[in-house]
């Protein structure tokens, strides 16, 4: 997933370079969370895992400072990446390897 992919997903909003760095971080977090499950042997995420990575990356990219509320002119944004969302968790948990 590239920064340009993330910016396109967000309707052209954001900086592709920053989004690309965020995608790398979120991908690493997802791979760690699932202990490698949901990724191909080449390290690429499966489509549903890629969707979870995309949505989490979009949240981080739109609010990199992780402010509770960010106001820019007439636009107000809430939230950011604090953790996986419920749908993202559902996807990642399908692949998560648990101890025991």
OpenMM code with the backbone's topology and positions (N, CA, C; nanometers):
from openmm import Vec3, app, unit

residues = "UNK UNK UNK UNK UNK UNK UNK UNK UNK UNK UNK UNK UNK UNK UNK UNK UNK UNK UNK UNK UNK UNK UNK UNK UNK UNK UNK UNK UNK UNK UNK UNK UNK UNK UNK UNK UNK UNK UNK UNK UNK UNK UNK UNK UNK UNK UNK UNK UNK UNK UNK UNK UNK UNK UNK UNK UNK UNK UNK UNK UNK UNK UNK UNK UNK UNK UNK UNK UNK UNK UNK UNK UNK UNK UNK UNK UNK UNK UNK UNK UNK UNK UNK UNK UNK UNK UNK UNK UNK UNK UNK UNK UNK UNK UNK UNK UNK UNK UNK UNK".split()
positions = [
    Vec3(0.0844, -0.1162, 0.0000),
    Vec3(0.0000, 0.0000, 0.0000),
    Vec3(0.0899, 0.1239, 0.0000),
    Vec3(0.0593, 0.2148, -0.0889),
    Vec3(0.1404, 0.3361, -0.0999),
    Vec3(0.0672, 0.4547, -0.0368),
    Vec3(0.1417, 0.5597, -0.0142),
    Vec3(0.0810, 0.6814, 0.0352),
    Vec3(-0.0214, 0.7364, -0.0622),
    Vec3(0.0055, 0.7214, -0.1912),
    Vec3(-0.0898, 0.7663, -0.2933),
    Vec3(-0.2208, 0.6878, -0.2841),
    Vec3(-0.2128, 0.5583, -0.2523),
    Vec3(-0.3338, 0.4771, -0.2341),
    Vec3(-0.4183, 0.5322, -0.1193),
    Vec3(-0.3516, 0.5675, -0.0100),
    Vec3(-0.4216, 0.6189, 0.1081),
    Vec3(-0.4859, 0.7532, 0.0769),
    Vec3(-0.4115, 0.8415, 0.0107),
    Vec3(-0.4650, 0.9731, -0.0249),
    Vec3(-0.5845, 0.9574, -0.1193),
    Vec3(-0.5758, 0.8664, -0.2138),
    Vec3(-0.6891, 0.8409, -0.3044),
    Vec3(-0.8096, 0.7892, -0.2264),
    Vec3(-0.7859, 0.6996, -0.1312),
    Vec3(-0.8936, 0.6469, -0.0464),
    Vec3(-0.9627, 0.7597, 0.0296),
    Vec3(-0.8854, 0.8601, 0.0700),
    Vec3(-0.9392, 0.9730, 0.1460),
    Vec3(-0.9924, 1.0831, 0.0547),
    Vec3(-1.0102, 1.0543, -0.0725),
    Vec3(-1.0672, 1.1519, -0.1637),
    Vec3(-0.9721, 1.2627, -0.2028),
    Vec3(-0.8425, 1.2343, -0.1995),
    Vec3(-0.7429, 1.3325, -0.2394),
    Vec3(-0.6921, 1.4190, -0.1260),
    Vec3(-0.7382, 1.3927, -0.0051),
    Vec3(-0.6962, 1.4716, 0.1101),
    Vec3(-0.5678, 1.4142, 0.1675),
    Vec3(-0.4708, 1.4987, 0.1986),
    Vec3(-0.3510, 1.4533, 0.2682),
    Vec3(-0.2278, 1.4534, 0.1816),
    Vec3(-0.1169, 1.4259, 0.2461),
    Vec3(0.0146, 1.4243, 0.1839),
    Vec3(0.0549, 1.2783, 0.1627),
    Vec3(0.0853, 1.2423, 0.0392),
    Vec3(0.1163, 1.1026, 0.0066),
    Vec3(0.2427, 1.0534, 0.0765),
    Vec3(0.3403, 1.1414, 0.0962),
    Vec3(0.4636, 1.1004, 0.1641),
    Vec3(0.4345, 1.0641, 0.3093),
    Vec3(0.3606, 1.1508, 0.3768),
    Vec3(0.3242, 1.1246, 0.5167),
    Vec3(0.2361, 0.9997, 0.5250),
    Vec3(0.1387, 0.9894, 0.4369),
    Vec3(0.0492, 0.8733, 0.4369),
    Vec3(0.1277, 0.7438, 0.4144),
    Vec3(0.2297, 0.7489, 0.3302),
    Vec3(0.3124, 0.6303, 0.3059),
    Vec3(0.3879, 0.5863, 0.4297),
    Vec3(0.4402, 0.6838, 0.5041),
    Vec3(0.5095, 0.6503, 0.6297),
    Vec3(0.4116, 0.5921, 0.7310),
    Vec3(0.2936, 0.6511, 0.7375),
    Vec3(0.1922, 0.6003, 0.8302),
    Vec3(0.1486, 0.4593, 0.7909),
    Vec3(0.1362, 0.4341, 0.6614),
    Vec3(0.0973, 0.2998, 0.6152),
    Vec3(0.2012, 0.1959, 0.6586),
    Vec3(0.3285, 0.2324, 0.6538),
    Vec3(0.4331, 0.1393, 0.6978),
    Vec3(0.4196, 0.1081, 0.8466),
    Vec3(0.3933, 0.2103, 0.9260),
    Vec3(0.3793, 0.1900, 1.0708),
    Vec3(0.2573, 0.1044, 1.1012),
    Vec3(0.1435, 0.1365, 1.0411),
    Vec3(0.0201, 0.0621, 1.0680),
    Vec3(0.0329, -0.0818, 1.0179),
    Vec3(0.0986, -0.1008, 0.9049),
    Vec3(0.1207, -0.2371, 0.8544),
    Vec3(0.2053, -0.3173, 0.9528),
    Vec3(0.3091, -0.2559, 1.0061),
    Vec3(0.3932, -0.3237, 1.1059),
    Vec3(0.3131, -0.3587, 1.2302),
    Vec3(0.2288, -0.2666, 1.2750),
    Vec3(0.1441, -0.2941, 1.3916),
    Vec3(0.0476, -0.4093, 1.3636),
    Vec3(-0.0122, -0.4108, 1.2452),
    Vec3(-0.1058, -0.5178, 1.2087),
    Vec3(-0.0342, -0.6521, 1.2029),
    Vec3(0.0838, -0.6529, 1.1438),
    Vec3(0.1603, -0.7776, 1.1330),
    Vec3(0.1997, -0.8290, 1.2712),
    Vec3(0.2351, -0.7384, 1.3593),
    Vec3(0.2683, -0.7763, 1.4962),
    Vec3(0.1448, -0.8273, 1.5697),
    Vec3(0.0328, -0.7575, 1.5548),
    Vec3(-0.0911, -0.7955, 1.6233),
    Vec3(-0.1345, -0.9370, 1.5842),
    Vec3(-0.1207, -0.9699, 1.4559),
    Vec3(-0.1637, -1.1018, 1.4093),
    Vec3(-0.0512, -1.2052, 1.4144),
    Vec3(0.0671, -1.1612, 1.4560),
    Vec3(0.1864, -1.2468, 1.4573),
    Vec3(0.2138, -1.3065, 1.3195),
    Vec3(0.1909, -1.2226, 1.2192),
    Vec3(0.2193, -1.2622, 1.0815),
    Vec3(0.1028, -1.3254, 1.0094),
    Vec3(-0.0043, -1.3573, 1.0793),
    Vec3(-0.1223, -1.4135, 1.0138),
    Vec3(-0.1894, -1.3077, 0.9279),
    Vec3(-0.2481, -1.3493, 0.8159),
    Vec3(-0.3163, -1.2551, 0.7286),
    Vec3(-0.2240, -1.1869, 0.6295),
    Vec3(-0.0998, -1.2356, 0.6211),
    Vec3(-0.0018, -1.1822, 0.5270),
    Vec3(0.0508, -1.2973, 0.4419),
    Vec3(0.0834, -1.2677, 0.3172),
    Vec3(0.1385, -1.3701, 0.2292),
    Vec3(0.2832, -1.3997, 0.2700),
    Vec3(0.3406, -1.5019, 0.2093),
    Vec3(0.4804, -1.5355, 0.2358),
    Vec3(0.5731, -1.4209, 0.1962),
    Vec3(0.5278, -1.3375, 0.1012),
    Vec3(0.6071, -1.2222, 0.0575),
    Vec3(0.5859, -1.1009, 0.1479),
    Vec3(0.4999, -1.1165, 0.2498),
    Vec3(0.4776, -1.0076, 0.3448),
    Vec3(0.3663, -0.9117, 0.3078),
    Vec3(0.2918, -0.9423, 0.2030),
    Vec3(0.1812, -0.8556, 0.1611),
    Vec3(0.0543, -0.8931, 0.2378),
    Vec3(-0.0220, -0.7934, 0.2826),
    Vec3(-0.1450, -0.8244, 0.3548),
    Vec3(-0.2523, -0.8801, 0.2617),
    Vec3(-0.3319, -0.9734, 0.3143),
    Vec3(-0.4474, -1.0235, 0.2397),
    Vec3(-0.5476, -0.9086, 0.2256),
    Vec3(-0.6420, -0.9175, 0.1309),
    Vec3(-0.7314, -0.8046, 0.1027),
    Vec3(-0.8063, -0.7490, 0.2242),
    Vec3(-0.8585, -0.8352, 0.3105),
    Vec3(-0.9325, -0.7829, 0.4257),
    Vec3(-0.8395, -0.7169, 0.5276),
    Vec3(-0.7207, -0.7706, 0.5425),
    Vec3(-0.6214, -0.7087, 0.6317),
    Vec3(-0.5760, -0.5754, 0.5717),
    Vec3(-0.5583, -0.5721, 0.4397),
    Vec3(-0.5206, -0.4473, 0.3731),
    Vec3(-0.6272, -0.3397, 0.3943),
    Vec3(-0.7546, -0.3795, 0.3946),
    Vec3(-0.8625, -0.2828, 0.4189),
    Vec3(-0.8541, -0.2278, 0.5610),
    Vec3(-0.8253, -0.3130, 0.6575),
    Vec3(-0.8100, -0.2675, 0.7960),
    Vec3(-0.6907, -0.1726, 0.8083),
    Vec3(-0.5836, -0.2050, 0.7397),
    Vec3(-0.4650, -0.1185, 0.7404),
    Vec3(-0.4983, 0.0158, 0.6757),
    Vec3(-0.5732, 0.0130, 0.5666),
    Vec3(-0.6097, 0.1364, 0.4961),
    Vec3(-0.6914, 0.2293, 0.5853),
    Vec3(-0.7927, 0.1764, 0.6516),
    Vec3(-0.8782, 0.2626, 0.7335),
    Vec3(-0.8026, 0.3172, 0.8551),
    Vec3(-0.7187, 0.2350, 0.9173),
    Vec3(-0.6400, 0.2819, 1.0313),
    Vec3(-0.5376, 0.3870, 0.9864),
    Vec3(-0.4767, 0.3646, 0.8708),
    Vec3(-0.3807, 0.4611, 0.8175),
    Vec3(-0.4486, 0.5930, 0.7851),
    Vec3(-0.5681, 0.5868, 0.7308),
    Vec3(-0.6420, 0.7097, 0.6992),
    Vec3(-0.6683, 0.7899, 0.8263),
    Vec3(-0.7064, 0.7224, 0.9349),
    Vec3(-0.7307, 0.7930, 1.0616),
    Vec3(-0.6040, 0.8596, 1.1135),
    Vec3(-0.4912, 0.7907, 1.1040),
    Vec3(-0.3653, 0.8477, 1.1506),
    Vec3(-0.3214, 0.9637, 1.0611),
    Vec3(-0.3397, 0.9491, 0.9311),
    Vec3(-0.2961, 1.0518, 0.8361),
    Vec3(-0.3779, 1.1797, 0.8498),
    Vec3(-0.5057, 1.1666, 0.8744),
    Vec3(-0.5901, 1.2858, 0.8846),
    Vec3(-0.5665, 1.3609, 1.0154),
    Vec3(-0.5146, 1.2919, 1.1164),
    Vec3(-0.4920, 1.3544, 1.2462),
    Vec3(-0.3609, 1.3020, 1.3057),
    Vec3(-0.2460, 1.3373, 1.2449),
    Vec3(-0.1190, 1.2823, 1.2911),
    Vec3(-0.0798, 1.3269, 1.4316),
    Vec3(-0.1338, 1.4396, 1.4759),
    Vec3(-0.1022, 1.4867, 1.6108),
    Vec3(-0.1791, 1.4100, 1.7172),
    Vec3(-0.2791, 1.3305, 1.6739),
    Vec3(-0.3633, 1.2507, 1.7631),
    Vec3(-0.4411, 1.3389, 1.8611),
    Vec3(-0.4859, 1.4547, 1.8114),
    Vec3(-0.5688, 1.5423, 1.8925),
    Vec3(-0.7093, 1.4855, 1.9008),
    Vec3(-0.7763, 1.5078, 2.0120),
    Vec3(-0.9127, 1.4598, 2.0273),
    Vec3(-1.0029, 1.5287, 1.9257),
    Vec3(-0.9837, 1.6581, 1.9066),
    Vec3(-1.0589, 1.7318, 1.8050),
    Vec3(-0.9652, 1.8287, 1.7364),
    Vec3(-0.9722, 1.8330, 1.6047),
    Vec3(-0.8868, 1.9208, 1.5255),
    Vec3(-0.9767, 2.0070, 1.4373),
    Vec3(-0.9628, 2.1369, 1.4483),
    Vec3(-1.0442, 2.2294, 1.3701),
    Vec3(-0.9523, 2.3061, 1.2759),
    Vec3(-0.9836, 2.3000, 1.1477),
    Vec3(-0.9105, 2.3743, 1.0462),
    Vec3(-1.0133, 2.4548, 0.9680),
    Vec3(-1.0218, 2.5826, 0.9993),
    Vec3(-1.1240, 2.6661, 0.9352),
    Vec3(-1.2618, 2.6133, 0.9696),
    Vec3(-1.3454, 2.5898, 0.8681),
    Vec3(-1.4807, 2.5423, 0.8959),
    Vec3(-1.4911, 2.3907, 0.9141),
    Vec3(-1.3783, 2.3213, 0.9030),
    Vec3(-1.3795, 2.1741, 0.9105),
    Vec3(-1.3323, 2.1286, 1.0474),
    Vec3(-1.4089, 2.0399, 1.1077),
    Vec3(-1.3731, 1.9825, 1.2375),
    Vec3(-1.3581, 1.8321, 1.2211),
    Vec3(-1.2474, 1.7777, 1.2740),
    Vec3(-1.2236, 1.6330, 1.2680),
    Vec3(-1.2070, 1.5813, 1.4091),
    Vec3(-1.2639, 1.4646, 1.4339),
    Vec3(-1.2518, 1.4029, 1.5656),
    Vec3(-1.1841, 1.2672, 1.5514),
    Vec3(-1.1076, 1.2332, 1.6514),
    Vec3(-1.0473, 1.1010, 1.6542),
    Vec3(-0.9177, 1.0938, 1.5773),
    Vec3(-0.8652, 0.9776, 1.5724),
    Vec3(-0.7387, 0.9488, 1.5069),
    Vec3(-0.7127, 0.8012, 1.5306),
    Vec3(-0.5900, 0.7605, 1.5243),
    Vec3(-0.5591, 0.6207, 1.5514),
    Vec3(-0.5173, 0.6065, 1.6973),
    Vec3(-0.6105, 0.5660, 1.7809),
    Vec3(-0.5800, 0.5361, 1.9209),
    Vec3(-0.5642, 0.3859, 1.9393),
    Vec3(-0.6356, 0.3125, 1.8582),
    Vec3(-0.6347, 0.1674, 1.8627),
    Vec3(-0.7079, 0.1200, 1.7379),
    Vec3(-0.7179, -0.0086, 1.7221),
    Vec3(-0.7953, -0.0631, 1.6111),
    Vec3(-0.9430, -0.0345, 1.6368),
    Vec3(-1.0164, -0.0019, 1.5317),
    Vec3(-1.1606, 0.0148, 1.5437),
    Vec3(-1.2242, -0.1241, 1.5570),
    Vec3(-1.3516, -0.1276, 1.5892),
    Vec3(-1.4206, -0.2567, 1.6045),
    Vec3(-1.4149, -0.3394, 1.4755),
    Vec3(-1.4473, -0.2817, 1.3587),
    Vec3(-1.4367, -0.3618, 1.2362),
    Vec3(-1.2929, -0.4073, 1.2061),
    Vec3(-1.1952, -0.3195, 1.2310),
    Vec3(-1.0553, -0.3578, 1.2080),
    Vec3(-1.0157, -0.4720, 1.3013),
    Vec3(-1.0576, -0.4635, 1.4261),
    Vec3(-1.0267, -0.5690, 1.5229),
    Vec3(-1.0887, -0.7008, 1.4808),
    Vec3(-1.2131, -0.6960, 1.4307),
    Vec3(-1.2797, -0.8189, 1.3858),
    Vec3(-1.2002, -0.8857, 1.2738),
    Vec3(-1.1522, -0.8063, 1.1803),
    Vec3(-1.0727, -0.8611, 1.0702),
    Vec3(-0.9411, -0.9175, 1.1228),
    Vec3(-0.8679, -0.8387, 1.1999),
    Vec3(-0.7368, -0.8818, 1.2474),
    Vec3(-0.7463, -1.0020, 1.3397),
    Vec3(-0.8522, -1.0101, 1.4186),
    Vec3(-0.8682, -1.1242, 1.5091),
    Vec3(-0.8899, -1.2552, 1.4339),
    Vec3(-0.9379, -1.2486, 1.3102),
    Vec3(-0.9521, -1.3717, 1.2301),
    Vec3(-0.8164, -1.4376, 1.2063),
    Vec3(-0.7117, -1.3573, 1.2049),
    Vec3(-0.5782, -1.4064, 1.1728),
    Vec3(-0.4855, -1.4101, 1.2942),
    Vec3(-0.5300, -1.3550, 1.4039),
    Vec3(-0.4430, -1.3441, 1.5197),
    Vec3(-0.4141, -1.4811, 1.5781),
    Vec3(-0.2888, -1.5068, 1.6027),
    Vec3(-0.2477, -1.6310, 1.6683),
    Vec3(-0.2403, -1.6028, 1.8163),
    Vec3(-0.3144, -1.6783, 1.8915),
    Vec3(-0.3203, -1.6563, 2.0362),
    Vec3(-0.2430, -1.7651, 2.1087),
    Vec3(-0.1883, -1.7261, 2.2217),
    Vec3(-0.1120, -1.8237, 2.3011),
    Vec3(-0.2052, -1.9293, 2.3578),
    Vec3(-0.1515, -2.0438, 2.3797),
    Vec3(-0.2284, -2.1434, 2.4498),
    Vec3(-0.2504, -2.2633, 2.3714),
] * unit.nanometer
topology = app.Topology()
chain = topology.addChain("A")
for resn in residues:
    res = topology.addResidue(resn, chain)
    for name in ("N", "CA", "C"):
        topology.addAtom(name, app.Element.getBySymbol(name[0]), res)
